[in-house]
Amino acid sequence: MLRRCSANPIVTRNDFPAVTSVFNPGAIKIGDRYLLMLRVQLRSRETVLYIAESSDGVQFSISAEPVKLHGIESVNERIFHVYDPRITKIDSTYYVMFAMDTESGCKLGLAESSDMKEFIFKGIVSEEENRNGVLFPELINGRYMRLDRPNKTDVADVKSGSAIWLSESEDLLNWKPVGEVAKGNLHYWDELIGAGPPPVKTDKGWLLVYHGIALHYQPIYQVGVMLLDLNDPTKVIARGKYNILEPQQMDEMVGQVPNVVFPSGMIVQDQRVMIYYGAADTCVCMAETTIEELIDACFA
């Protein structure tokens, strides 16, 4: 149901020097500027973040230097990679939650910014291994809320997770689990799942775009959608039976990791929705839809 941008892929490794791949961007719009925070993998296999800017959400210019997370050097263990950022604006502050591969495992990190130019690292915000952390754009019942995906299962010798959880915090730094939101559907398109872009508030509920993985001979990453209760996001109002995007184009099927569409950024303007996703862990693509279409898909 998503309409792919005719300019796909909109960001590729050819936009950088000495880069293997660029994928899984966070997205935000500030005034008339569309911003992506890109996961960029260098030929050294080091992972860094870059900002890309656009006036139309399609043609992007890339910053000259990677993002610097001021204060991250204070972490008392080695950090191997920082990646898969999700961007949420709460009041006047932009928060970036991302995965961090460290000596003790994959954790969630948090940074904040007032302008999406300078970023202050606030700390590691998960005690156990966790991924796909996304902040809600407002407090719920007086607390910060996030969706995350604890890594509790081993798939092909890689620690992964099969369920989305809700966690809460009073200060954005110390988090505790509230409850499970949704599990993967064994033997179907979304056997393993994780939250995609930050949830969007609608009059029908919190609209969540998520990724699902079908565990065939080769995992296939797809995109789905669900609606969560506005006051208690552990309650799923509706969850689409069908995926809304799957690898079909060459850029999505062939790359560093074949058969991947991974939604991580979403910009909403009135009813128009632009979903930014990593394709085959190699490049960045975009597809469009509407809030109404996404809500309808939750009940299909």
Contacts in CASP RR format, 6 or more apart in sequence:
PFRMAT RR
TARGET T0000
AUTHOR 0000-0000-0000
METHOD contacts of the structure
MODEL  1
MLRRCSANPIVTRNDFPAVTSVFNPGAIKIGDRYLLMLRVQLRSRETVLY
IAESSDGVQFSISAEPVKLHGIESVNERIFHVYDPRITKIDSTYYVMFAM
DTESGCKLGLAESSDMKEFIFKGIVSEEENRNGVLFPELINGRYMRLDRP
NKTDVADVKSGSAIWLSESEDLLNWKPVGEVAKGNLHYWDELIGAGPPPV
KTDKGWLLVYHGIALHYQPIYQVGVMLLDLNDPTKVIARGKYNILEPQQM
DEMVGQVPNVVFPSGMIVQDQRVMIYYGAADTCVCMAETTIEELIDACFA
1 244 0 8 1.000
1 245 0 8 1.000
1 289 0 8 1.000
1 293 0 8 1.000
1 297 0 8 1.000
2 223 0 8 1.000
2 244 0 8 1.000
2 245 0 8 1.000
2 275 0 8 1.000
2 287 0 8 1.000
2 288 0 8 1.000
2 289 0 8 1.000
3 287 0 8 1.000
3 288 0 8 1.000
3 289 0 8 1.000
4 249 0 8 1.000
4 285 0 8 1.000
4 286 0 8 1.000
4 287 0 8 1.000
5 58 0 8 1.000
5 285 0 8 1.000
5 286 0 8 1.000
5 287 0 8 1.000
5 288 0 8 1.000
7 58 0 8 1.000
7 59 0 8 1.000
8 249 0 8 1.000
8 251 0 8 1.000
8 279 0 8 1.000
8 285 0 8 1.000
8 286 0 8 1.000
9 251 0 8 1.000
9 279 0 8 1.000
9 283 0 8 1.000
9 284 0 8 1.000
9 285 0 8 1.000
10 57 0 8 1.000
10 58 0 8 1.000
10 59 0 8 1.000
10 60 0 8 1.000
10 284 0 8 1.000
10 285 0 8 1.000
10 286 0 8 1.000
11 22 0 8 1.000
11 25 0 8 1.000
11 36 0 8 1.000
11 38 0 8 1.000
11 52 0 8 1.000
11 60 0 8 1.000
11 62 0 8 1.000
11 283 0 8 1.000
11 284 0 8 1.000
12 22 0 8 1.000
12 282 0 8 1.000
12 283 0 8 1.000
12 284 0 8 1.000
13 19 0 8 1.000
13 20 0 8 1.000
13 21 0 8 1.000
13 22 0 8 1.000
13 282 0 8 1.000
13 283 0 8 1.000
15 22 0 8 1.000
15 60 0 8 1.000
15 62 0 8 1.000
16 22 0 8 1.000
16 40 0 8 1.000
16 50 0 8 1.000
16 62 0 8 1.000
18 42 0 8 1.000
18 43 0 8 1.000
19 40 0 8 1.000
19 41 0 8 1.000
19 42 0 8 1.000
19 43 0 8 1.000
20 41 0 8 1.000
20 42 0 8 1.000
20 43 0 8 1.000
20 45 0 8 1.000
20 256 0 8 1.000
21 40 0 8 1.000
21 41 0 8 1.000
21 255 0 8 1.000
21 256 0 8 1.000
21 281 0 8 1.000
21 282 0 8 1.000
21 283 0 8 1.000
22 38 0 8 1.000
22 39 0 8 1.000
22 40 0 8 1.000
22 41 0 8 1.000
22 50 0 8 1.000
22 282 0 8 1.000
22 283 0 8 1.000
22 284 0 8 1.000
23 38 0 8 1.000
23 39 0 8 1.000
23 41 0 8 1.000
23 262 0 8 1.000
23 278 0 8 1.000
23 279 0 8 1.000
23 280 0 8 1.000
23 281 0 8 1.000
23 282 0 8 1.000
23 283 0 8 1.000
23 284 0 8 1.000
24 39 0 8 1.000
24 83 0 8 1.000
24 84 0 8 1.000
24 85 0 8 1.000
24 262 0 8 1.000
24 264 0 8 1.000
24 277 0 8 1.000
24 278 0 8 1.000
24 281 0 8 1.000
25 36 0 8 1.000
25 37 0 8 1.000
25 38 0 8 1.000
25 39 0 8 1.000
25 52 0 8 1.000
25 85 0 8 1.000
25 264 0 8 1.000
25 265 0 8 1.000
25 276 0 8 1.000
25 278 0 8 1.000
25 284 0 8 1.000
26 36 0 8 1.000
26 37 0 8 1.000
26 38 0 8 1.000
26 85 0 8 1.000
26 86 0 8 1.000
26 87 0 8 1.000
26 96 0 8 1.000
26 197 0 8 1.000
26 264 0 8 1.000
26 265 0 8 1.000
26 276 0 8 1.000
27 34 0 8 1.000
27 35 0 8 1.000
27 36 0 8 1.000
27 37 0 8 1.000
27 87 0 8 1.000
27 197 0 8 1.000
27 264 0 8 1.000
27 265 0 8 1.000
27 266 0 8 1.000
27 267 0 8 1.000
27 274 0 8 1.000
27 276 0 8 1.000
28 35 0 8 1.000
28 87 0 8 1.000
28 89 0 8 1.000
28 94 0 8 1.000
28 116 0 8 1.000
28 267 0 8 1.000
29 35 0 8 1.000
29 267 0 8 1.000
29 269 0 8 1.000
30 116 0 8 1.000
32 55 0 8 1.000
33 53 0 8 1.000
33 54 0 8 1.000
33 55 0 8 1.000
34 53 0 8 1.000
34 54 0 8 1.000
34 55 0 8 1.000
34 56 0 8 1.000
34 57 0 8 1.000
34 60 0 8 1.000
34 267 0 8 1.000
35 51 0 8 1.000
35 52 0 8 1.000
35 53 0 8 1.000
35 54 0 8 1.000
35 87 0 8 1.000
35 116 0 8 1.000
36 51 0 8 1.000
36 52 0 8 1.000
36 53 0 8 1.000
36 54 0 8 1.000
36 60 0 8 1.000
36 265 0 8 1.000
36 276 0 8 1.000
36 284 0 8 1.000
37 49 0 8 1.000
37 50 0 8 1.000
37 51 0 8 1.000
37 52 0 8 1.000
37 67 0 8 1.000
37 85 0 8 1.000
37 87 0 8 1.000
37 96 0 8 1.000
38 49 0 8 1.000
38 50 0 8 1.000
38 51 0 8 1.000
38 52 0 8 1.000
38 62 0 8 1.000
38 284 0 8 1.000
39 47 0 8 1.000
39 49 0 8 1.000
39 83 0 8 1.000
39 84 0 8 1.000
39 85 0 8 1.000
40 47 0 8 1.000
40 48 0 8 1.000
40 49 0 8 1.000
40 50 0 8 1.000
40 66 0 8 1.000
41 47 0 8 1.000
41 256 0 8 1.000
42 48 0 8 1.000
46 81 0 8 1.000
47 81 0 8 1.000
47 82 0 8 1.000
47 83 0 8 1.000
48 66 0 8 1.000
48 67 0 8 1.000
48 82 0 8 1.000
49 66 0 8 1.000
49 67 0 8 1.000
49 82 0 8 1.000
49 83 0 8 1.000
49 85 0 8 1.000
49 98 0 8 1.000
50 62 0 8 1.000
50 63 0 8 1.000
50 66 0 8 1.000
50 67 0 8 1.000
51 62 0 8 1.000
51 63 0 8 1.000
51 67 0 8 1.000
51 116 0 8 1.000
51 117 0 8 1.000
52 60 0 8 1.000
52 61 0 8 1.000
52 62 0 8 1.000
52 63 0 8 1.000
53 60 0 8 1.000
53 61 0 8 1.000
53 63 0 8 1.000
54 60 0 8 1.000
54 61 0 8 1.000
57 267 0 8 1.000
57 274 0 8 1.000
57 286 0 8 1.000
58 286 0 8 1.000
67 119 0 8 1.000
68 119 0 8 1.000
69 82 0 8 1.000
69 111 0 8 1.000
69 119 0 8 1.000
69 120 0 8 1.000
69 121 0 8 1.000
70 118 0 8 1.000
70 119 0 8 1.000
70 120 0 8 1.000
70 121 0 8 1.000
71 120 0 8 1.000
71 121 0 8 1.000
72 79 0 8 1.000
72 82 0 8 1.000
72 121 0 8 1.000
72 123 0 8 1.000
74 121 0 8 1.000
75 102 0 8 1.000
75 123 0 8 1.000
75 124 0 8 1.000
77 102 0 8 1.000
77 103 0 8 1.000
77 104 0 8 1.000
78 102 0 8 1.000
78 103 0 8 1.000
79 100 0 8 1.000
79 101 0 8 1.000
79 102 0 8 1.000
80 101 0 8 1.000
80 102 0 8 1.000
80 103 0 8 1.000
81 99 0 8 1.000
81 100 0 8 1.000
81 101 0 8 1.000
82 98 0 8 1.000
82 99 0 8 1.000
82 100 0 8 1.000
82 101 0 8 1.000
82 109 0 8 1.000
83 98 0 8 1.000
83 99 0 8 1.000
83 101 0 8 1.000
84 98 0 8 1.000
84 99 0 8 1.000
84 131 0 8 1.000
84 132 0 8 1.000
84 264 0 8 1.000
85 96 0 8 1.000
85 97 0 8 1.000
85 98 0 8 1.000
85 264 0 8 1.000
86 96 0 8 1.000
86 97 0 8 1.000
86 98 0 8 1.000
86 133 0 8 1.000
86 134 0 8 1.000
86 135 0 8 1.000
86 196 0 8 1.000
86 197 0 8 1.000
86 198 0 8 1.000
86 264 0 8 1.000
86 265 0 8 1.000
87 94 0 8 1.000
87 95 0 8 1.000
87 96 0 8 1.000
87 116 0 8 1.000
87 198 0 8 1.000
87 265 0 8 1.000
88 94 0 8 1.000
88 95 0 8 1.000
88 97 0 8 1.000
88 134 0 8 1.000
88 135 0 8 1.000
88 136 0 8 1.000
88 137 0 8 1.000
88 198 0 8 1.000
89 95 0 8 1.000
89 137 0 8 1.000
90 135 0 8 1.000
90 137 0 8 1.000
90 138 0 8 1.000
90 139 0 8 1.000
90 144 0 8 1.000
92 114 0 8 1.000
93 112 0 8 1.000
93 113 0 8 1.000
93 114 0 8 1.000
94 112 0 8 1.000
94 113 0 8 1.000
94 114 0 8 1.000
94 115 0 8 1.000
94 116 0 8 1.000
95 110 0 8 1.000
95 111 0 8 1.000
95 112 0 8 1.000
95 135 0 8 1.000
95 172 0 8 1.000
96 110 0 8 1.000
96 111 0 8 1.000
96 112 0 8 1.000
96 113 0 8 1.000
96 119 0 8 1.000
97 108 0 8 1.000
97 109 0 8 1.000
97 110 0 8 1.000
97 125 0 8 1.000
97 133 0 8 1.000
97 134 0 8 1.000
97 135 0 8 1.000
97 146 0 8 1.000
98 108 0 8 1.000
98 109 0 8 1.000
98 110 0 8 1.000
98 111 0 8 1.000
99 106 0 8 1.000
99 107 0 8 1.000
99 108 0 8 1.000
99 109 0 8 1.000
99 131 0 8 1.000
99 132 0 8 1.000
99 133 0 8 1.000
100 106 0 8 1.000
100 107 0 8 1.000
100 108 0 8 1.000
100 109 0 8 1.000
100 124 0 8 1.000
102 124 0 8 1.000
105 129 0 8 1.000
106 129 0 8 1.000
106 130 0 8 1.000
106 131 0 8 1.000
106 151 0 8 1.000
106 159 0 8 1.000
107 124 0 8 1.000
107 125 0 8 1.000
107 126 0 8 1.000
107 129 0 8 1.000
107 130 0 8 1.000
108 124 0 8 1.000
108 125 0 8 1.000
108 126 0 8 1.000
108 130 0 8 1.000
108 131 0 8 1.000
108 133 0 8 1.000
108 148 0 8 1.000
109 121 0 8 1.000
109 122 0 8 1.000
109 123 0 8 1.000
109 124 0 8 1.000
109 125 0 8 1.000
109 126 0 8 1.000
110 121 0 8 1.000
110 122 0 8 1.000
110 123 0 8 1.000
110 125 0 8 1.000
110 172 0 8 1.000
110 173 0 8 1.000
111 119 0 8 1.000
111 120 0 8 1.000
111 121 0 8 1.000
111 122 0 8 1.000
112 119 0 8 1.000
112 120 0 8 1.000
112 122 0 8 1.000
113 119 0 8 1.000
113 120 0 8 1.000
122 172 0 8 1.000
122 173 0 8 1.000
123 173 0 8 1.000
125 169 0 8 1.000
125 172 0 8 1.000
125 173 0 8 1.000
125 174 0 8 1.000
125 175 0 8 1.000
126 148 0 8 1.000
126 175 0 8 1.000
128 150 0 8 1.000
128 151 0 8 1.000
129 150 0 8 1.000
129 151 0 8 1.000
129 159 0 8 1.000
130 148 0 8 1.000
130 149 0 8 1.000
130 150 0 8 1.000
130 151 0 8 1.000
131 148 0 8 1.000
131 149 0 8 1.000
131 151 0 8 1.000
131 161 0 8 1.000
131 194 0 8 1.000
132 147 0 8 1.000
132 148 0 8 1.000
132 149 0 8 1.000
132 164 0 8 1.000
132 194 0 8 1.000
132 195 0 8 1.000
132 196 0 8 1.000
133 146 0 8 1.000
133 147 0 8 1.000
133 148 0 8 1.000
133 149 0 8 1.000
133 195 0 8 1.000
134 146 0 8 1.000
134 147 0 8 1.000
134 148 0 8 1.000
134 195 0 8 1.000
134 196 0 8 1.000
134 197 0 8 1.000
134 198 0 8 1.000
134 199 0 8 1.000
135 144 0 8 1.000
135 145 0 8 1.000
135 146 0 8 1.000
135 198 0 8 1.000
136 144 0 8 1.000
136 145 0 8 1.000
136 146 0 8 1.000
136 147 0 8 1.000
136 198 0 8 1.000
136 199 0 8 1.000
136 206 0 8 1.000
136 233 0 8 1.000
137 198 0 8 1.000
137 199 0 8 1.000
137 200 0 8 1.000
137 201 0 8 1.000
138 201 0 8 1.000
139 145 0 8 1.000
140 230 0 8 1.000
140 231 0 8 1.000
140 233 0 8 1.000
141 231 0 8 1.000
143 168 0 8 1.000
143 169 0 8 1.000
143 170 0 8 1.000
144 168 0 8 1.000
144 169 0 8 1.000
144 170 0 8 1.000
144 171 0 8 1.000
144 172 0 8 1.000
145 166 0 8 1.000
145 167 0 8 1.000
145 168 0 8 1.000
145 169 0 8 1.000
145 178 0 8 1.000
145 233 0 8 1.000
146 166 0 8 1.000
146 167 0 8 1.000
146 168 0 8 1.000
146 169 0 8 1.000
146 175 0 8 1.000
147 164 0 8 1.000
147 165 0 8 1.000
147 166 0 8 1.000
147 167 0 8 1.000
147 181 0 8 1.000
147 194 0 8 1.000
147 195 0 8 1.000
147 199 0 8 1.000
147 208 0 8 1.000
147 233 0 8 1.000
148 164 0 8 1.000
148 165 0 8 1.000
148 167 0 8 1.000
148 195 0 8 1.000
149 161 0 8 1.000
149 163 0 8 1.000
149 164 0 8 1.000
149 165 0 8 1.000
149 193 0 8 1.000
149 194 0 8 1.000
149 195 0 8 1.000
150 161 0 8 1.000
150 163 0 8 1.000
150 165 0 8 1.000
150 177 0 8 1.000
151 159 0 8 1.000
151 160 0 8 1.000
151 161 0 8 1.000
152 159 0 8 1.000
152 161 0 8 1.000
152 162 0 8 1.000
152 163 0 8 1.000
153 159 0 8 1.000
153 160 0 8 1.000
153 161 0 8 1.000
153 162 0 8 1.000
153 192 0 8 1.000
154 160 0 8 1.000
155 161 0 8 1.000
155 192 0 8 1.000
155 215 0 8 1.000
155 219 0 8 1.000
156 219 0 8 1.000
160 192 0 8 1.000
161 192 0 8 1.000
161 194 0 8 1.000
162 183 0 8 1.000
162 184 0 8 1.000
162 191 0 8 1.000
162 192 0 8 1.000
162 193 0 8 1.000
163 180 0 8 1.000
163 181 0 8 1.000
163 182 0 8 1.000
163 183 0 8 1.000
163 184 0 8 1.000
163 193 0 8 1.000
164 180 0 8 1.000
164 181 0 8 1.000
164 182 0 8 1.000
164 193 0 8 1.000
164 194 0 8 1.000
164 195 0 8 1.000
164 210 0 8 1.000
165 177 0 8 1.000
165 178 0 8 1.000
165 179 0 8 1.000
165 180 0 8 1.000
165 181 0 8 1.000
166 177 0 8 1.000
166 178 0 8 1.000
166 179 0 8 1.000
166 180 0 8 1.000
166 181 0 8 1.000
166 233 0 8 1.000
166 234 0 8 1.000
167 175 0 8 1.000
167 176 0 8 1.000
167 177 0 8 1.000
167 178 0 8 1.000
168 175 0 8 1.000
168 176 0 8 1.000
168 178 0 8 1.000
169 175 0 8 1.000
169 176 0 8 1.000
178 234 0 8 1.000
179 234 0 8 1.000
180 234 0 8 1.000
181 228 0 8 1.000
181 233 0 8 1.000
181 234 0 8 1.000
181 236 0 8 1.000
182 193 0 8 1.000
182 210 0 8 1.000
182 226 0 8 1.000
182 236 0 8 1.000
182 239 0 8 1.000
183 193 0 8 1.000
184 190 0 8 1.000
184 191 0 8 1.000
184 192 0 8 1.000
184 193 0 8 1.000
184 212 0 8 1.000
185 191 0 8 1.000
188 214 0 8 1.000
189 212 0 8 1.000
189 214 0 8 1.000
189 220 0 8 1.000
189 222 0 8 1.000
189 242 0 8 1.000
189 243 0 8 1.000
189 246 0 8 1.000
190 210 0 8 1.000
190 212 0 8 1.000
190 213 0 8 1.000
190 214 0 8 1.000
190 222 0 8 1.000
190 224 0 8 1.000
190 243 0 8 1.000
191 212 0 8 1.000
191 213 0 8 1.000
191 214 0 8 1.000
191 215 0 8 1.000
192 212 0 8 1.000
192 213 0 8 1.000
192 215 0 8 1.000
193 210 0 8 1.000
193 211 0 8 1.000
193 212 0 8 1.000
193 213 0 8 1.000
194 210 0 8 1.000
194 211 0 8 1.000
194 212 0 8 1.000
195 208 0 8 1.000
195 210 0 8 1.000
196 208 0 8 1.000
196 209 0 8 1.000
196 210 0 8 1.000
196 211 0 8 1.000
196 263 0 8 1.000
196 264 0 8 1.000
196 265 0 8 1.000
196 266 0 8 1.000
197 209 0 8 1.000
197 263 0 8 1.000
197 264 0 8 1.000
197 265 0 8 1.000
197 266 0 8 1.000
197 275 0 8 1.000
198 266 0 8 1.000
199 206 0 8 1.000
199 207 0 8 1.000
199 208 0 8 1.000
199 228 0 8 1.000
199 233 0 8 1.000
200 206 0 8 1.000
200 207 0 8 1.000
200 266 0 8 1.000
200 268 0 8 1.000
200 291 0 8 1.000
201 207 0 8 1.000
201 230 0 8 1.000
202 227 0 8 1.000
202 291 0 8 1.000
202 295 0 8 1.000
204 227 0 8 1.000
204 237 0 8 1.000
204 295 0 8 1.000
205 227 0 8 1.000
205 228 0 8 1.000
205 229 0 8 1.000
205 230 0 8 1.000
205 237 0 8 1.000
206 227 0 8 1.000
206 228 0 8 1.000
206 229 0 8 1.000
206 230 0 8 1.000
206 233 0 8 1.000
207 225 0 8 1.000
207 227 0 8 1.000
207 291 0 8 1.000
207 294 0 8 1.000
207 295 0 8 1.000
207 298 0 8 1.000
208 225 0 8 1.000
208 226 0 8 1.000
208 227 0 8 1.000
208 228 0 8 1.000
209 223 0 8 1.000
209 224 0 8 1.000
209 225 0 8 1.000
209 244 0 8 1.000
209 263 0 8 1.000
209 266 0 8 1.000
209 275 0 8 1.000
209 294 0 8 1.000
210 223 0 8 1.000
210 224 0 8 1.000
210 225 0 8 1.000
210 226 0 8 1.000
210 263 0 8 1.000
211 221 0 8 1.000
211 222 0 8 1.000
211 223 0 8 1.000
211 224 0 8 1.000
211 261 0 8 1.000
211 262 0 8 1.000
211 263 0 8 1.000
212 221 0 8 1.000
212 222 0 8 1.000
212 223 0 8 1.000
212 224 0 8 1.000
212 243 0 8 1.000
213 219 0 8 1.000
213 220 0 8 1.000
213 221 0 8 1.000
213 222 0 8 1.000
214 220 0 8 1.000
214 222 0 8 1.000
218 258 0 8 1.000
218 259 0 8 1.000
219 259 0 8 1.000
220 246 0 8 1.000
220 247 0 8 1.000
220 259 0 8 1.000
220 260 0 8 1.000
221 247 0 8 1.000
221 259 0 8 1.000
221 260 0 8 1.000
221 261 0 8 1.000
221 262 0 8 1.000
222 243 0 8 1.000
222 245 0 8 1.000
222 246 0 8 1.000
222 247 0 8 1.000
222 261 0 8 1.000
223 243 0 8 1.000
223 244 0 8 1.000
223 245 0 8 1.000
223 246 0 8 1.000
223 261 0 8 1.000
223 263 0 8 1.000
223 275 0 8 1.000
223 277 0 8 1.000
224 240 0 8 1.000
224 243 0 8 1.000
224 244 0 8 1.000
224 245 0 8 1.000
224 297 0 8 1.000
225 239 0 8 1.000
225 240 0 8 1.000
225 244 0 8 1.000
225 294 0 8 1.000
225 297 0 8 1.000
225 298 0 8 1.000
226 236 0 8 1.000
226 237 0 8 1.000
226 238 0 8 1.000
226 239 0 8 1.000
226 240 0 8 1.000
226 298 0 8 1.000
227 236 0 8 1.000
227 237 0 8 1.000
227 238 0 8 1.000
227 239 0 8 1.000
227 295 0 8 1.000
227 298 0 8 1.000
228 234 0 8 1.000
228 235 0 8 1.000
228 236 0 8 1.000
228 237 0 8 1.000
229 235 0 8 1.000
229 236 0 8 1.000
229 237 0 8 1.000
237 298 0 8 1.000
238 298 0 8 1.000
238 299 0 8 1.000
239 298 0 8 1.000
240 297 0 8 1.000
240 298 0 8 1.000
240 299 0 8 1.000
240 300 0 8 1.000
241 300 0 8 1.000
242 297 0 8 1.000
242 300 0 8 1.000
244 289 0 8 1.000
244 294 0 8 1.000
244 297 0 8 1.000
245 261 0 8 1.000
245 263 0 8 1.000
245 275 0 8 1.000
245 277 0 8 1.000
245 287 0 8 1.000
246 261 0 8 1.000
247 253 0 8 1.000
247 258 0 8 1.000
247 259 0 8 1.000
247 260 0 8 1.000
247 261 0 8 1.000
247 279 0 8 1.000
247 280 0 8 1.000
249 279 0 8 1.000
249 285 0 8 1.000
251 279 0 8 1.000
251 280 0 8 1.000
251 282 0 8 1.000
251 283 0 8 1.000
251 285 0 8 1.000
252 259 0 8 1.000
252 260 0 8 1.000
252 261 0 8 1.000
252 279 0 8 1.000
252 280 0 8 1.000
252 285 0 8 1.000
253 259 0 8 1.000
253 280 0 8 1.000
254 280 0 8 1.000
255 280 0 8 1.000
255 281 0 8 1.000
255 282 0 8 1.000
256 280 0 8 1.000
256 281 0 8 1.000
256 282 0 8 1.000
257 280 0 8 1.000
257 281 0 8 1.000
257 282 0 8 1.000
258 280 0 8 1.000
259 280 0 8 1.000
260 278 0 8 1.000
260 279 0 8 1.000
260 280 0 8 1.000
260 281 0 8 1.000
261 277 0 8 1.000
261 278 0 8 1.000
261 279 0 8 1.000
261 285 0 8 1.000
262 277 0 8 1.000
262 278 0 8 1.000
262 279 0 8 1.000
262 281 0 8 1.000
263 275 0 8 1.000
263 276 0 8 1.000
263 277 0 8 1.000
263 278 0 8 1.000
264 276 0 8 1.000
264 277 0 8 1.000
264 278 0 8 1.000
265 275 0 8 1.000
265 276 0 8 1.000
265 277 0 8 1.000
266 273 0 8 1.000
266 274 0 8 1.000
266 275 0 8 1.000
266 276 0 8 1.000
267 273 0 8 1.000
267 274 0 8 1.000
267 276 0 8 1.000
268 274 0 8 1.000
268 291 0 8 1.000
271 290 0 8 1.000
271 291 0 8 1.000
271 292 0 8 1.000
272 288 0 8 1.000
272 290 0 8 1.000
273 288 0 8 1.000
273 289 0 8 1.000
273 290 0 8 1.000
273 291 0 8 1.000
273 294 0 8 1.000
274 286 0 8 1.000
274 287 0 8 1.000
274 288 0 8 1.000
275 286 0 8 1.000
275 287 0 8 1.000
275 288 0 8 1.000
275 289 0 8 1.000
276 284 0 8 1.000
276 285 0 8 1.000
276 286 0 8 1.000
277 284 0 8 1.000
277 285 0 8 1.000
277 286 0 8 1.000
277 287 0 8 1.000
278 284 0 8 1.000
278 285 0 8 1.000
279 285 0 8 1.000
END
